[in-house]
Amino acid sequence: MTPREIIAKAWAITKQESQIRRWGYAAAVAETLLNIKLLIYQVWFLISYLQGDPIGFFTVEATLMKHIPMWLFITFMVTLVILLTIEWLFPHLSRGAIIGLAAKKHKGEEVKGGLVLAIYNFFPIFAIHEIFFLGRVTVVITIISLLLRYAGAIAPIAIGMLLLFYFCSLLIHFFCIFAEEAVVIKKLGIGGALKNSFKLVISYLGQVIFLLLLFFVIVLRVILNLIMVILIPGIVIGIGFLLTLFLPITISYVTATILGLILVGIASYFFAYLAVFKQTIWTITYMELSKLKELDIIEIEE
């Protein structure tokens, strides 16, 4: 298949298969909520840092404990930990289902078994994803904020080294971009999947236009995600303050929170399309490249 045909088929699968989109939507909601929490916390830290009095790592929790009853604080913290765990782990869970179901659709098989695909492939996909944890912007931002708090005079040097590791991780992740597909489709182990992906990318690195197109889809999703993650808290906070001008504080904050959840749901709907589309492109690409003869194998006819 040509790159144009792969893109067209990936988009057709994204539009046709609601089961795949449901997995993508659930993952997008979890990822968006997690990113919003991170943004709110880091913005608070940035403001306090610029004011010369940076907040500590547990300042948010300490502030809440002072202003609300203990039973409510404990309930809130337990709920928050559960939500953060789900928001962190569920995107890994859904990726196995999206890859497997897209592969079945591409092969003309019945699109079913998403839950089995998700559970069976969760641990290797999670391990592969966490190997490149320094290649994620959210992780880098969090580590930078910790370095600014506690590293003192060596913070600039440490941040420079962190950014170097970040770009190195991105480069290595590029060559291992098909590892998750190898786990789901070929049932390879973690090491075998990384090796298989590296070999495929090296073998067909000449298809620059195709790879650039794939990266354009990823960059587009990241930009849209960043814009929405920044806008949603701003809209919610602005509406909350506006409502306090003529409504009780409790009602204003509850209304703003409900509106925020609605905005997250709407934004995640579009993120789901982009996420499923991007993942389906990688899946079909992996399946098509895997059909080709490996370039290091030379058959000698007797």
Disulfide bonds with the S-S distance in Angstrom:
none
